[in-house]
Amino acid sequence: MTEWAARRFWTEATAVESDEGHAVVLDGRPLRTPARVPLVLPSRLLAEAVAREWQDQPETIDPRAMPLTRAANSAIDRVAPARAAVIAMLADYGETDLLCYRAEAPATLAERQGAAWDPMLDWAAEALGARLVCGAGVMHVAQPEGSLRALRAAIEPLDAFELTGLNDLVTLSGSLILGLAVARGADAPQRLWELSRIDETWQAEQWGEDAEAAAAAEDRRRSFLRAARFVALARGQQAPLDF
């Protein structure tokens, strides 16, 4: 039995100005989200990128080839109505940030973590006013209340589209600091992704790389870079396809 697949029904997808912002139309008909809400986007660049995803669709629609559309739908249908809960969830990552948990042994891994992660913690202290505390092992490290408040304050001004991208950046990397660093343009997204993979890279160097694990890691890397691109486009910033 063959699985039903949606077929392309439009000729041209274009970005247009709307009263609320920017929209995408298929042969003049405006796109809506799965919840039937008008798909209104915050920037012309994001609208053009979403329109390009629809224009590039083959005869049989492949939703997997439309990551920006999926993220925009999520921002409107899921994140915007639950804004307070999303902010709280992301802020909680500050209490268990990946960068604060260091290996007790071997010394070579601990040194590599320090060389890679200490500069990012210094950045958070200087740029965000959030100095976090590090510990060895996996036991919980209590963070200063003032630092946690500062991290939350860095998240609260973000709109639903920025929060959607930040959610993926944080959950994929395990680090609120790295996610905010991407969102603020502190370093290249690829470089910040590599920082989140210090432990896995070291393990692969010691024991070899498992093909299945490597494929899963590559999927996560691409998703991380797509999230970075979504945030940039939502802000009206050029974001090349570099993955």
C-alpha angles and dihedrals in degrees: 000000000000121000117242115247129191115248128219110260102174135076103202134024116196139172116239139178116256135187090256099041130285129346141181121231130195108211087336096312113117119237120244131198122249087266088057093249117141110264099238114173128201099228141033091232093057091046091052092048092050090047089052091055090055094042091052094052116119125228090280110053116240110196090190088069091060106067094149091052091050092049092048091050090050092049092054102035102034114014101042094054091046098039097135093049092048092051091049092049093050093045089055089065087071089071093057104025115169092230092063098058113079133185117258089207153053098039093218092061093045090051092049091050091050094049092049102036106033093071090054092051088050088051091052091050093050102036100033103024089239115128108184128199123234129215138183121248128004101300113122115268115209112226126213112268091227091056092050090050090051091052092050089048089056091055101042098074093056119108125229093270094050090046090052092055093042090052090060093043092053100040093046094048099033089228131103089190093057092044092052090045089058092045091050095044094242092148141348113295092233091054092048091049089054089053089058090055099055094115095045092046091051092049091051090051091053102041107016130257123286110224095222093048091047091053091050090049091051091052089052092048092053091047090051092052091046089054090051090051092048092054092048094048092046087058092049094253124139111252118182123211100255101160 
